[in-house]
Amino acid sequence: MQAPVVLEGLESDLALLFKPVDPSPVFVESLAVRLKKPRQVQLEKAGKAPLLLIMVGSGLLVGVLFYLFLRVIRLFFQNG
C-alpha cells in the first residue's frame, strides 16, 4: 500500500508550493450574502435589429429579382 505515502508526499509538495490564503472577513461575508440571495436577473428584450435585418434582406432580394426580371424581358425582346 504505497498510495498513502505517495499522496502524503504530494500533499506536502503542494503545501510548500501553494501558501494558504486568508481572505478578509468582509469579502467572505459579502460573498456568502451574494450566494445565498442572488440578485434578480432581467433579460433584455430583443431590439429592432432582427426586423431591420429582415427589411434590408427583403429589399436586396426584391432588387435582385427586379434586375433579373428586366434582364429576362430584355433578352425576350432582343430575340423575338
mmCIF file of the N, C-alpha and C atoms, coordinates in Angstrom:
data_MODEL
# 
_entry.id   MODEL 
# 
loop_
_atom_site.group_PDB 
_atom_site.id 
_atom_site.type_symbol 
_atom_site.label_atom_id 
_atom_site.label_alt_id 
_atom_site.label_comp_id 
_atom_site.label_asym_id 
_atom_site.label_entity_id 
_atom_site.label_seq_id 
_atom_site.pdbx_PDB_ins_code 
_atom_site.Cartn_x 
_atom_site.Cartn_y 
_atom_site.Cartn_z 
_atom_site.occupancy 
_atom_site.B_iso_or_equiv 
_atom_site.pdbx_formal_charge 
_atom_site.auth_seq_id 
_atom_site.auth_comp_id 
_atom_site.auth_asym_id 
_atom_site.auth_atom_id 
_atom_site.pdbx_PDB_model_num 
ATOM 1   N N  . MET A 1 1  ? 0.825   -1.189 0.000   1.00 0.00 ? 1  MET A N  1 
ATOM 2   C CA . MET A 1 1  ? 0.000   0.000  0.000   1.00 0.00 ? 1  MET A CA 1 
ATOM 3   C C  . MET A 1 1  ? 0.869   1.252  0.000   1.00 0.00 ? 1  MET A C  1 
ATOM 4   N N  . GLN A 1 2  ? 1.409   1.593  -1.150  1.00 0.00 ? 2  GLN A N  1 
ATOM 5   C CA . GLN A 1 2  ? 2.270   2.758  -1.250  1.00 0.00 ? 2  GLN A CA 1 
ATOM 6   C C  . GLN A 1 2  ? 1.500   4.028  -1.579  1.00 0.00 ? 2  GLN A C  1 
ATOM 7   N N  . ALA A 1 3  ? 0.234   3.920  -1.921  1.00 0.00 ? 3  ALA A N  1 
ATOM 8   C CA . ALA A 1 3  ? -0.541  5.081  -2.331  1.00 0.00 ? 3  ALA A CA 1 
ATOM 9   C C  . ALA A 1 3  ? -0.597  6.162  -1.250  1.00 0.00 ? 3  ALA A C  1 
ATOM 10  N N  . PRO A 1 4  ? -0.842  5.827  0.044   1.00 0.00 ? 4  PRO A N  1 
ATOM 11  C CA . PRO A 1 4  ? -0.893  6.895  1.050   1.00 0.00 ? 4  PRO A CA 1 
ATOM 12  C C  . PRO A 1 4  ? 0.429   7.641  1.193   1.00 0.00 ? 4  PRO A C  1 
ATOM 13  N N  . VAL A 1 5  ? 1.561   6.936  1.073   1.00 0.00 ? 5  VAL A N  1 
ATOM 14  C CA . VAL A 1 5  ? 2.868   7.592  1.200   1.00 0.00 ? 5  VAL A CA 1 
ATOM 15  C C  . VAL A 1 5  ? 3.073   8.555  0.034   1.00 0.00 ? 5  VAL A C  1 
ATOM 16  N N  . VAL A 1 6  ? 2.690   8.119  -1.177  1.00 0.00 ? 6  VAL A N  1 
ATOM 17  C CA . VAL A 1 6  ? 2.843   8.966  -2.349  1.00 0.00 ? 6  VAL A CA 1 
ATOM 18  C C  . VAL A 1 6  ? 1.959   10.198 -2.220  1.00 0.00 ? 6  VAL A C  1 
ATOM 19  N N  . LEU A 1 7  ? 0.729   9.986  -1.739  1.00 0.00 ? 7  LEU A N  1 
ATOM 20  C CA . LEU A 1 7  ? -0.183  11.118 -1.584  1.00 0.00 ? 7  LEU A CA 1 
ATOM 21  C C  . LEU A 1 7  ? 0.302   12.082 -0.511  1.00 0.00 ? 7  LEU A C  1 
ATOM 22  N N  . GLU A 1 8  ? 0.878   11.559 0.563   1.00 0.00 ? 8  GLU A N  1 
ATOM 23  C CA . GLU A 1 8  ? 1.397   12.437 1.616   1.00 0.00 ? 8  GLU A CA 1 
ATOM 24  C C  . GLU A 1 8  ? 2.543   13.284 1.082   1.00 0.00 ? 8  GLU A C  1 
ATOM 25  N N  . GLY A 1 9  ? 3.399   12.672 0.264   1.00 0.00 ? 9  GLY A N  1 
ATOM 26  C CA . GLY A 1 9  ? 4.495   13.430 -0.332  1.00 0.00 ? 9  GLY A CA 1 
ATOM 27  C C  . GLY A 1 9  ? 3.978   14.487 -1.292  1.00 0.00 ? 9  GLY A C  1 
ATOM 28  N N  . LEU A 1 10 ? 2.969   14.143 -2.064  1.00 0.00 ? 10 LEU A N  1 
ATOM 29  C CA . LEU A 1 10 ? 2.373   15.084 -2.990  1.00 0.00 ? 10 LEU A CA 1 
ATOM 30  C C  . LEU A 1 10 ? 1.702   16.228 -2.244  1.00 0.00 ? 10 LEU A C  1 
ATOM 31  N N  . GLU A 1 11 ? 0.998   15.892 -1.170  1.00 0.00 ? 11 GLU A N  1 
ATOM 32  C CA . GLU A 1 11 ? 0.334   16.921 -0.376  1.00 0.00 ? 11 GLU A CA 1 
ATOM 33  C C  . GLU A 1 11 ? 1.344   17.871 0.254   1.00 0.00 ? 11 GLU A C  1 
ATOM 34  N N  . SER A 1 12 ? 2.442   17.339 0.742   1.00 0.00 ? 12 SER A N  1 
ATOM 35  C CA . SER A 1 12 ? 3.454   18.211 1.357   1.00 0.00 ? 12 SER A CA 1 
ATOM 36  C C  . SER A 1 12 ? 4.122   19.080 0.297   1.00 0.00 ? 12 SER A C  1 
ATOM 37  N N  . ASP A 1 13 ? 4.348   18.534 -0.913  1.00 0.00 ? 13 ASP A N  1 
ATOM 38  C CA . ASP A 1 13 ? 4.914   19.341 -2.001  1.00 0.00 ? 13 ASP A CA 1 
ATOM 39  C C  . ASP A 1 13 ? 3.968   20.469 -2.387  1.00 0.00 ? 13 ASP A C  1 
ATOM 40  N N  . LEU A 1 14 ? 2.687   20.157 -2.479  1.00 0.00 ? 14 LEU A N  1 
ATOM 41  C CA . LEU A 1 14 ? 1.699   21.182 -2.822  1.00 0.00 ? 14 LEU A CA 1 
ATOM 42  C C  . LEU A 1 14 ? 1.585   22.227 -1.723  1.00 0.00 ? 14 LEU A C  1 
ATOM 43  N N  . ALA A 1 15 ? 1.688   21.798 -0.467  1.00 0.00 ? 15 ALA A N  1 
ATOM 44  C CA . ALA A 1 15 ? 1.619   22.744 0.650   1.00 0.00 ? 15 ALA A CA 1 
ATOM 45  C C  . ALA A 1 15 ? 2.799   23.709 0.614   1.00 0.00 ? 15 ALA A C  1 
ATOM 46  N N  . LEU A 1 16 ? 3.954   23.239 0.158   1.00 0.00 ? 16 LEU A N  1 
ATOM 47  C CA . LEU A 1 16 ? 5.113   24.122 0.049   1.00 0.00 ? 16 LEU A CA 1 
ATOM 48  C C  . LEU A 1 16 ? 4.966   25.101 -1.128  1.00 0.00 ? 16 LEU A C  1 
ATOM 49  N N  . LEU A 1 17 ? 4.366   24.610 -2.227  1.00 0.00 ? 17 LEU A N  1 
ATOM 50  C CA . LEU A 1 17 ? 4.221   25.461 -3.411  1.00 0.00 ? 17 LEU A CA 1 
ATOM 51  C C  . LEU A 1 17 ? 3.128   26.506 -3.262  1.00 0.00 ? 17 LEU A C  1 
ATOM 52  N N  . PHE A 1 18 ? 2.008   26.105 -2.705  1.00 0.00 ? 18 PHE A N  1 
ATOM 53  C CA . PHE A 1 18 ? 0.862   26.990 -2.590  1.00 0.00 ? 18 PHE A CA 1 
ATOM 54  C C  . PHE A 1 18 ? 0.642   27.362 -1.137  1.00 0.00 ? 18 PHE A C  1 
ATOM 55  N N  . LYS A 1 19 ? 0.863   28.608 -0.849  1.00 0.00 ? 19 LYS A N  1 
ATOM 56  C CA . LYS A 1 19 ? 0.660   29.085 0.510   1.00 0.00 ? 19 LYS A CA 1 
ATOM 57  C C  . LYS A 1 19 ? -0.839  29.288 0.746   1.00 0.00 ? 19 LYS A C  1 
ATOM 58  N N  . PRO A 1 20 ? -1.325  28.989 1.943   1.00 0.00 ? 20 PRO A N  1 
ATOM 59  C CA . PRO A 1 20 ? -2.748  29.184 2.217   1.00 0.00 ? 20 PRO A CA 1 
ATOM 60  C C  . PRO A 1 20 ? -3.119  30.669 2.166   1.00 0.00 ? 20 PRO A C  1 
ATOM 61  N N  . VAL A 1 21 ? -4.328  30.912 1.713   1.00 0.00 ? 21 VAL A N  1 
ATOM 62  C CA . VAL A 1 21 ? -4.819  32.281 1.573   1.00 0.00 ? 21 VAL A CA 1 
ATOM 63  C C  . VAL A 1 21 ? -5.784  32.554 2.707   1.00 0.00 ? 21 VAL A C  1 
ATOM 64  N N  . ASP A 1 22 ? -5.662  33.722 3.293   1.00 0.00 ? 22 ASP A N  1 
ATOM 65  C CA . ASP A 1 22 ? -6.568  34.125 4.361   1.00 0.00 ? 22 ASP A CA 1 
ATOM 66  C C  . ASP A 1 22 ? -7.377  35.325 3.857   1.00 0.00 ? 22 ASP A C  1 
ATOM 67  N N  . PRO A 1 23 ? -8.568  35.066 3.275   1.00 0.00 ? 23 PRO A N  1 
ATOM 68  C CA . PRO A 1 23 ? -9.353  36.178 2.739   1.00 0.00 ? 23 PRO A CA 1 
ATOM 69  C C  . PRO A 1 23 ? -9.922  37.036 3.861   1.00 0.00 ? 23 PRO A C  1 
ATOM 70  N N  . SER A 1 24 ? -10.224 38.271 3.503   1.00 0.00 ? 24 SER A N  1 
ATOM 71  C CA . SER A 1 24 ? -10.762 39.170 4.514   1.00 0.00 ? 24 SER A CA 1 
ATOM 72  C C  . SER A 1 24 ? -12.181 38.739 4.882   1.00 0.00 ? 24 SER A C  1 
ATOM 73  N N  . PRO A 1 25 ? -12.538 38.895 6.141   1.00 0.00 ? 25 PRO A N  1 
ATOM 74  C CA . PRO A 1 25 ? -13.885 38.501 6.576   1.00 0.00 ? 25 PRO A CA 1 
ATOM 75  C C  . PRO A 1 25 ? -14.989 39.287 5.871   1.00 0.00 ? 25 PRO A C  1 
ATOM 76  N N  . VAL A 1 26 ? -14.716 40.520 5.496   1.00 0.00 ? 26 VAL A N  1 
ATOM 77  C CA . VAL A 1 26 ? -15.706 41.330 4.796   1.00 0.00 ? 26 VAL A CA 1 
ATOM 78  C C  . VAL A 1 26 ? -16.011 40.706 3.437   1.00 0.00 ? 26 VAL A C  1 
ATOM 79  N N  . PHE A 1 27 ? -14.976 40.277 2.736   1.00 0.00 ? 27 PHE A N  1 
ATOM 80  C CA . PHE A 1 27 ? -15.170 39.636 1.441   1.00 0.00 ? 27 PHE A CA 1 
ATOM 81  C C  . PHE A 1 27 ? -15.944 38.336 1.577   1.00 0.00 ? 27 PHE A C  1 
ATOM 82  N N  . VAL A 1 28 ? -15.589 37.532 2.570   1.00 0.00 ? 28 VAL A N  1 
ATOM 83  C CA . VAL A 1 28 ? -16.255 36.251 2.775   1.00 0.00 ? 28 VAL A CA 1 
ATOM 84  C C  . VAL A 1 28 ? -17.728 36.471 3.089   1.00 0.00 ? 28 VAL A C  1 
ATOM 85  N N  . GLU A 1 29 ? -18.028 37.460 3.919   1.00 0.00 ? 29 GLU A N  1 
ATOM 86  C CA . GLU A 1 29 ? -19.420 37.741 4.278   1.00 0.00 ? 29 GLU A CA 1 
ATOM 87  C C  . GLU A 1 29 ? -20.206 38.244 3.072   1.00 0.00 ? 29 GLU A C  1 
ATOM 88  N N  . SER A 1 30 ? -19.615 39.137 2.288   1.00 0.00 ? 30 SER A N  1 
ATOM 89  C CA . SER A 1 30 ? -20.332 39.652 1.117   1.00 0.00 ? 30 SER A CA 1 
ATOM 90  C C  . SER A 1 30 ? -20.543 38.541 0.085   1.00 0.00 ? 30 SER A C  1 
ATOM 91  N N  . LEU A 1 31 ? -19.573 37.650 -0.048  1.00 0.00 ? 31 LEU A N  1 
ATOM 92  C CA . LEU A 1 31 ? -19.721 36.534 -0.964  1.00 0.00 ? 31 LEU A CA 1 
ATOM 93  C C  . LEU A 1 31 ? -20.832 35.588 -0.495  1.00 0.00 ? 31 LEU A C  1 
ATOM 94  N N  . ALA A 1 32 ? -20.887 35.345 0.795   1.00 0.00 ? 32 ALA A N  1 
ATOM 95  C CA . ALA A 1 32 ? -21.932 34.476 1.340   1.00 0.00 ? 32 ALA A CA 1 
ATOM 96  C C  . ALA A 1 32 ? -23.311 35.079 1.101   1.00 0.00 ? 32 ALA A C  1 
ATOM 97  N N  . VAL A 1 33 ? -23.435 36.374 1.289   1.00 0.00 ? 33 VAL A N  1 
ATOM 98  C CA . VAL A 1 33 ? -24.726 37.036 1.057   1.00 0.00 ? 33 VAL A CA 1 
ATOM 99  C C  . VAL A 1 33 ? -25.111 36.943 -0.410  1.00 0.00 ? 33 VAL A C  1 
ATOM 100 N N  . ARG A 1 34 ? -24.158 37.192 -1.317  1.00 0.00 ? 34 ARG A N  1 
ATOM 101 C CA . ARG A 1 34 ? -24.462 37.134 -2.752  1.00 0.00 ? 34 ARG A CA 1 
ATOM 102 C C  . ARG A 1 34 ? -24.811 35.724 -3.204  1.00 0.00 ? 34 ARG A C  1 
ATOM 103 N N  . LEU A 1 35 ? -24.205 34.713 -2.599  1.00 0.00 ? 35 LEU A N  1 
ATOM 104 C CA . LEU A 1 35 ? -24.508 33.340 -2.980  1.00 0.00 ? 35 LEU A CA 1 
ATOM 105 C C  . LEU A 1 35 ? -25.856 32.880 -2.429  1.00 0.00 ? 35 LEU A C  1 
ATOM 106 N N  . LYS A 1 36 ? -26.201 33.349 -1.236  1.00 0.00 ? 36 LYS A N  1 
ATOM 107 C CA . LYS A 1 36 ? -27.458 32.934 -0.623  1.00 0.00 ? 36 LYS A CA 1 
ATOM 108 C C  . LYS A 1 36 ? -28.648 33.676 -1.217  1.00 0.00 ? 36 LYS A C  1 
ATOM 109 N N  . LYS A 1 37 ? -28.478 34.956 -1.540  1.00 0.00 ? 37 LYS A N  1 
ATOM 110 C CA . LYS A 1 37 ? -29.568 35.764 -2.092  1.00 0.00 ? 37 LYS A CA 1 
ATOM 111 C C  . LYS A 1 37 ? -29.094 36.444 -3.375  1.00 0.00 ? 37 LYS A C  1 
ATOM 112 N N  . PRO A 1 38 ? -29.085 35.707 -4.482  1.00 0.00 ? 38 PRO A N  1 
ATOM 113 C CA . PRO A 1 38 ? -28.631 36.337 -5.730  1.00 0.00 ? 38 PRO A CA 1 
ATOM 114 C C  . PRO A 1 38 ? -29.631 37.399 -6.204  1.00 0.00 ? 38 PRO A C  1 
ATOM 115 N N  . ARG A 1 39 ? -29.123 38.356 -6.933  1.00 0.00 ? 39 ARG A N  1 
ATOM 116 C CA . ARG A 1 39 ? -29.967 39.415 -7.484  1.00 0.00 ? 39 ARG A CA 1 
ATOM 117 C C  . ARG A 1 39 ? -30.855 38.847 -8.575  1.00 0.00 ? 39 ARG A C  1 
ATOM 118 N N  . GLN A 1 40 ? -31.975 39.503 -8.778  1.00 0.00 ? 40 GLN A N  1 
ATOM 119 C CA . GLN A 1 40 ? -32.852 39.091 -9.860  1.00 0.00 ? 40 GLN A CA 1 
ATOM 120 C C  . GLN A 1 40 ? -32.216 39.489 -11.185 1.00 0.00 ? 40 GLN A C  1 
ATOM 121 N N  . VAL A 1 41 ? -32.364 38.612 -12.152 1.00 0.00 ? 41 VAL A N  1 
ATOM 122 C CA . VAL A 1 41 ? -31.784 38.855 -13.466 1.00 0.00 ? 41 VAL A CA 1 
ATOM 123 C C  . VAL A 1 41 ? -32.900 39.292 -14.402 1.00 0.00 ? 41 VAL A C  1 
ATOM 124 N N  . GLN A 1 42 ? -32.680 40.404 -15.089 1.00 0.00 ? 42 GLN A N  1 
ATOM 125 C CA . GLN A 1 42 ? -33.656 40.870 -16.066 1.00 0.00 ? 42 GLN A CA 1 
ATOM 126 C C  . GLN A 1 42 ? -33.099 40.629 -17.451 1.00 0.00 ? 42 GLN A C  1 
ATOM 127 N N  . LEU A 1 43 ? -33.890 39.950 -18.261 1.00 0.00 ? 43 LEU A N  1 
ATOM 128 C CA . LEU A 1 43 ? -33.464 39.680 -19.617 1.00 0.00 ? 43 LEU A CA 1 
ATOM 129 C C  . LEU A 1 43 ? -33.770 40.879 -20.499 1.00 0.00 ? 43 LEU A C  1 
ATOM 130 N N  . GLU A 1 44 ? -32.864 41.150 -21.403 1.00 0.00 ? 44 GLU A N  1 
ATOM 131 C CA . GLU A 1 44 ? -33.090 42.247 -22.334 1.00 0.00 ? 44 GLU A CA 1 
ATOM 132 C C  . GLU A 1 44 ? -34.058 41.802 -23.413 1.00 0.00 ? 44 GLU A C  1 
ATOM 133 N N  . LYS A 1 45 ? -34.908 42.718 -23.803 1.00 0.00 ? 45 LYS A N  1 
ATOM 134 C CA . LYS A 1 45 ? -35.817 42.419 -24.895 1.00 0.00 ? 45 LYS A CA 1 
ATOM 135 C C  . LYS A 1 45 ? -35.047 42.535 -26.202 1.00 0.00 ? 45 LYS A C  1 
ATOM 136 N N  . ALA A 1 46 ? -35.448 41.704 -27.141 1.00 0.00 ? 46 ALA A N  1 
ATOM 137 C CA . ALA A 1 46 ? -34.815 41.776 -28.455 1.00 0.00 ? 46 ALA A CA 1 
ATOM 138 C C  . ALA A 1 46 ? -35.153 43.126 -29.069 1.00 0.00 ? 46 ALA A C  1 
ATOM 139 N N  . GLY A 1 47 ? -34.164 43.786 -29.571 1.00 0.00 ? 47 GLY A N  1 
ATOM 140 C CA . GLY A 1 47 ? -34.377 45.087 -30.171 1.00 0.00 ? 47 GLY A CA 1 
ATOM 141 C C  . GLY A 1 47 ? -34.971 44.973 -31.552 1.00 0.00 ? 47 GLY A C  1 
ATOM 142 N N  . LYS A 1 48 ? -34.845 46.037 -32.289 1.00 0.00 ? 48 LYS A N  1 
ATOM 143 C CA . LYS A 1 48 ? -35.403 46.060 -33.627 1.00 0.00 ? 48 LYS A CA 1 
ATOM 144 C C  . LYS A 1 48 ? -34.376 45.597 -34.662 1.00 0.00 ? 48 LYS A C  1 
ATOM 145 N N  . ALA A 1 49 ? -33.261 45.073 -34.222 1.00 0.00 ? 49 ALA A N  1 
ATOM 146 C CA . ALA A 1 49 ? -32.227 44.610 -35.146 1.00 0.00 ? 49 ALA A CA 1 
ATOM 147 C C  . ALA A 1 49 ? -32.721 43.476 -36.037 1.00 0.00 ? 49 ALA A C  1 
ATOM 148 N N  . PRO A 1 50 ? -33.440 42.460 -35.515 1.00 0.00 ? 50 PRO A N  1 
ATOM 149 C CA . PRO A 1 50 ? -33.930 41.407 -36.418 1.00 0.00 ? 50 PRO A CA 1 
ATOM 150 C C  . PRO A 1 50 ? -34.903 41.958 -37.461 1.00 0.00 ? 50 PRO A C  1 
ATOM 151 N N  . LEU A 1 51 ? -35.761 42.891 -37.063 1.00 0.00 ? 51 LEU A N  1 
ATOM 152 C CA . LEU A 1 51 ? -36.694 43.484 -38.003 1.00 0.00 ? 51 LEU A CA 1 
ATOM 153 C C  . LEU A 1 51 ? -35.942 44.267 -39.069 1.00 0.00 ? 51 LEU A C  1 
ATOM 154 N N  . LEU A 1 52 ? -34.931 45.016 -38.662 1.00 0.00 ? 52 LEU A N  1 
ATOM 155 C CA . LEU A 1 52 ? -34.127 45.779 -39.615 1.00 0.00 ? 52 LEU A CA 1 
ATOM 156 C C  . LEU A 1 52 ? -33.403 44.848 -40.579 1.00 0.00 ? 52 LEU A C  1 
ATOM 157 N N  . LEU A 1 53 ? -32.879 43.758 -40.064 1.00 0.00 ? 53 LEU A N  1 
ATOM 158 C CA . LEU A 1 53 ? -32.182 42.792 -40.905 1.00 0.00 ? 53 LEU A CA 1 
ATOM 159 C C  . LEU A 1 53 ? -33.135 42.171 -41.924 1.00 0.00 ? 53 LEU A C  1 
ATOM 160 N N  . ILE A 1 54 ? -34.345 41.846 -41.510 1.00 0.00 ? 54 ILE A N  1 
ATOM 161 C CA . ILE A 1 54 ? -35.335 41.285 -42.428 1.00 0.00 ? 54 ILE A CA 1 
ATOM 162 C C  . ILE A 1 54 ? -35.703 42.306 -43.502 1.00 0.00 ? 54 ILE A C  1 
ATOM 163 N N  . MET A 1 55 ? -35.857 43.559 -43.109 1.00 0.00 ? 55 MET A N  1 
ATOM 164 C CA . MET A 1 55 ? -36.224 44.596 -44.081 1.00 0.00 ? 55 MET A CA 1 
ATOM 165 C C  . MET A 1 55 ? -35.108 44.812 -45.105 1.00 0.00 ? 55 MET A C  1 
ATOM 166 N N  . VAL A 1 56 ? -33.870 44.869 -44.660 1.00 0.00 ? 56 VAL A N  1 
ATOM 167 C CA . VAL A 1 56 ? -32.746 45.066 -45.575 1.00 0.00 ? 56 VAL A CA 1 
ATOM 168 C C  . VAL A 1 56 ? -32.610 43.858 -46.495 1.00 0.00 ? 56 VAL A C  1 
ATOM 169 N N  . GLY A 1 57 ? -32.718 42.665 -45.942 1.00 0.00 ? 57 GLY A N  1 
ATOM 170 C CA . GLY A 1 57 ? -32.635 41.462 -46.758 1.00 0.00 ? 57 GLY A CA 1 
ATOM 171 C C  . GLY A 1 57 ? -33.752 41.390 -47.779 1.00 0.00 ? 57 GLY A C  1 
ATOM 172 N N  . SER A 1 58 ? -34.949 41.759 -47.376 1.00 0.00 ? 58 SER A N  1 
ATOM 173 C CA . SER A 1 58 ? -36.077 41.758 -48.307 1.00 0.00 ? 58 SER A CA 1 
ATOM 174 C C  . SER A 1 58 ? -35.858 42.774 -49.419 1.00 0.00 ? 58 SER A C  1 
ATOM 175 N N  . GLY A 1 59 ? -35.350 43.944 -49.076 1.00 0.00 ? 59 GLY A N  1 
ATOM 176 C CA . GLY A 1 59 ? -35.072 44.962 -50.087 1.00 0.00 ? 59 GLY A CA 1 
ATOM 177 C C  . GLY A 1 59 ? -34.041 44.491 -51.096 1.00 0.00 ? 59 GLY A C  1 
ATOM 178 N N  . LEU A 1 60 ? -32.994 43.846 -50.604 1.00 0.00 ? 60 LEU A N  1 
ATOM 179 C CA . LEU A 1 60 ? -31.978 43.320 -51.514 1.00 0.00 ? 60 LEU A CA 1 
ATOM 180 C C  . LEU A 1 60 ? -32.545 42.219 -52.403 1.00 0.00 ? 60 LEU A C  1 
ATOM 181 N N  . LEU A 1 61 ? -33.366 41.354 -51.854 1.00 0.00 ? 61 LEU A N  1 
ATOM 182 C CA . LEU A 1 61 ? -33.974 40.285 -52.626 1.00 0.00 ? 61 LEU A CA 1 
ATOM 183 C C  . LEU A 1 61 ? -34.894 40.848 -53.710 1.00 0.00 ? 61 LEU A C  1 
ATOM 184 N N  . VAL A 1 62 ? -35.700 41.831 -53.369 1.00 0.00 ? 62 VAL A N  1 
ATOM 185 C CA . VAL A 1 62 ? -36.591 42.450 -54.354 1.00 0.00 ? 62 VAL A CA 1 
ATOM 186 C C  . VAL A 1 62 ? -35.776 43.119 -55.452 1.00 0.00 ? 62 VAL A C  1 
ATOM 187 N N  . GLY A 1 63 ? -34.674 43.767 -55.078 1.00 0.00 ? 63 GLY A N  1 
ATOM 188 C CA . GLY A 1 63 ? -33.814 44.416 -56.071 1.00 0.00 ? 63 GLY A CA 1 
ATOM 189 C C  . GLY A 1 63 ? -33.206 43.411 -57.041 1.00 0.00 ? 63 GLY A C  1 
ATOM 190 N N  . VAL A 1 64 ? -32.728 42.309 -56.511 1.00 0.00 ? 64 VAL A N  1 
ATOM 191 C CA . VAL A 1 64 ? -32.135 41.278 -57.371 1.00 0.00 ? 64 VAL A CA 1 
ATOM 192 C C  . VAL A 1 64 ? -33.193 40.660 -58.276 1.00 0.00 ? 64 VAL A C  1 
ATOM 193 N N  . LEU A 1 65 ? -34.363 40.375 -57.731 1.00 0.00 ? 65 LEU A N  1 
ATOM 194 C CA . LEU A 1 65 ? -35.435 39.809 -58.547 1.00 0.00 ? 65 LEU A CA 1 
ATOM 195 C C  . LEU A 1 65 ? -35.881 40.783 -59.634 1.00 0.00 ? 65 LEU A C  1 
ATOM 196 N N  . PHE A 1 66 ? -35.947 42.071 -59.319 1.00 0.00 ? 66 PHE A N  1 
ATOM 197 C CA . PHE A 1 66 ? -36.315 43.082 -60.309 1.00 0.00 ? 66 PHE A CA 1 
ATOM 198 C C  . PHE A 1 66 ? -35.264 43.151 -61.422 1.00 0.00 ? 66 PHE A C  1 
ATOM 199 N N  . TYR A 1 67 ? -33.989 43.116 -61.062 1.00 0.00 ? 67 TYR A N  1 
ATOM 200 C CA . TYR A 1 67 ? -32.910 43.141 -62.045 1.00 0.00 ? 67 TYR A CA 1 
ATOM 201 C C  . TYR A 1 67 ? -32.998 41.916 -62.962 1.00 0.00 ? 67 TYR A C  1 
ATOM 202 N N  . LEU A 1 68 ? -33.195 40.732 -62.369 1.00 0.00 ? 68 LEU A N  1 
ATOM 203 C CA . LEU A 1 68 ? -33.311 39.522 -63.184 1.00 0.00 ? 68 LEU A CA 1 
ATOM 204 C C  . LEU A 1 68 ? -34.533 39.572 -64.089 1.00 0.00 ? 68 LEU A C  1 
ATOM 205 N N  . PHE A 1 69 ? -35.639 40.093 -63.607 1.00 0.00 ? 69 PHE A N  1 
ATOM 206 C CA . PHE A 1 69 ? -36.845 40.231 -64.408 1.00 0.00 ? 69 PHE A CA 1 
ATOM 207 C C  . PHE A 1 69 ? -36.587 41.144 -65.609 1.00 0.00 ? 69 PHE A C  1 
ATOM 208 N N  . LEU A 1 70 ? -35.903 42.264 -65.399 1.00 0.00 ? 70 LEU A N  1 
ATOM 209 C CA . LEU A 1 70 ? -35.592 43.168 -66.502 1.00 0.00 ? 70 LEU A CA 1 
ATOM 210 C C  . LEU A 1 70 ? -34.667 42.510 -67.522 1.00 0.00 ? 70 LEU A C  1 
ATOM 211 N N  . ARG A 1 71 ? -33.721 41.726 -67.063 1.00 0.00 ? 71 ARG A N  1 
ATOM 212 C CA . ARG A 1 71 ? -32.823 41.030 -67.994 1.00 0.00 ? 71 ARG A CA 1 
ATOM 213 C C  . ARG A 1 71 ? -33.575 40.009 -68.834 1.00 0.00 ? 71 ARG A C  1 
ATOM 214 N N  . VAL A 1 72 ? -34.495 39.284 -68.208 1.00 0.00 ? 72 VAL A N  1 
ATOM 215 C CA . VAL A 1 72 ? -35.289 38.295 -68.954 1.00 0.00 ? 72 VAL A CA 1 
ATOM 216 C C  . VAL A 1 72 ? -36.162 38.996 -69.982 1.00 0.00 ? 72 VAL A C  1 
ATOM 217 N N  . ILE A 1 73 ? -36.766 40.087 -69.602 1.00 0.00 ? 73 ILE A N  1 
ATOM 218 C CA . ILE A 1 73 ? -37.616 40.861 -70.541 1.00 0.00 ? 73 ILE A CA 1 
ATOM 219 C C  . ILE A 1 73 ? -36.755 41.353 -71.701 1.00 0.00 ? 73 ILE A C  1 
ATOM 220 N N  . ARG A 1 74 ? -35.582 41.896 -71.418 1.00 0.00 ? 74 ARG A N  1 
ATOM 221 C CA . ARG A 1 74 ? -34.716 42.417 -72.480 1.00 0.00 ? 74 ARG A CA 1 
ATOM 222 C C  . ARG A 1 74 ? -34.260 41.307 -73.421 1.00 0.00 ? 74 ARG A C  1 
ATOM 223 N N  . LEU A 1 75 ? -33.891 40.142 -72.850 1.00 0.00 ? 75 LEU A N  1 
ATOM 224 C CA . LEU A 1 75 ? -33.490 39.011 -73.690 1.00 0.00 ? 75 LEU A CA 1 
ATOM 225 C C  . LEU A 1 75 ? -34.657 38.517 -74.546 1.00 0.00 ? 75 LEU A C  1 
ATOM 226 N N  . PHE A 1 76 ? -35.834 38.531 -73.987 1.00 0.00 ? 76 PHE A N  1 
ATOM 227 C CA . PHE A 1 76 ? -37.014 38.082 -74.710 1.00 0.00 ? 76 PHE A CA 1 
ATOM 228 C C  . PHE A 1 76 ? -37.302 38.980 -75.916 1.00 0.00 ? 76 PHE A C  1 
ATOM 229 N N  . PHE A 1 77 ? -37.183 40.295 -75.751 1.00 0.00 ? 77 PHE A N  1 
ATOM 230 C CA . PHE A 1 77 ? -37.488 41.223 -76.842 1.00 0.00 ? 77 PHE A CA 1 
ATOM 231 C C  . PHE A 1 77 ? -36.350 41.321 -77.849 1.00 0.00 ? 77 PHE A C  1 
ATOM 232 N N  . GLN A 1 78 ? -35.112 41.048 -77.439 1.00 0.00 ? 78 GLN A N  1 
ATOM 233 C CA . GLN A 1 78 ? -33.989 41.077 -78.377 1.00 0.00 ? 78 GLN A CA 1 
ATOM 234 C C  . GLN A 1 78 ? -34.064 39.887 -79.352 1.00 0.00 ? 78 GLN A C  1 
ATOM 235 N N  . ASN A 1 79 ? -34.457 38.719 -78.828 1.00 0.00 ? 79 ASN A N  1 
ATOM 236 C CA . ASN A 1 79 ? -34.521 37.518 -79.662 1.00 0.00 ? 79 ASN A CA 1 
ATOM 237 C C  . ASN A 1 79 ? -35.816 37.442 -80.469 1.00 0.00 ? 79 ASN A C  1 
ATOM 238 N N  . GLY A 1 80 ? -36.829 38.126 -80.041 1.00 0.00 ? 80 GLY A N  1 
ATOM 239 C CA . GLY A 1 80 ? -38.136 37.986 -80.658 1.00 0.00 ? 80 GLY A CA 1 
ATOM 240 C C  . GLY A 1 80 ? -38.393 38.926 -81.749 1.00 0.00 ? 80 GLY A C  1 
# 
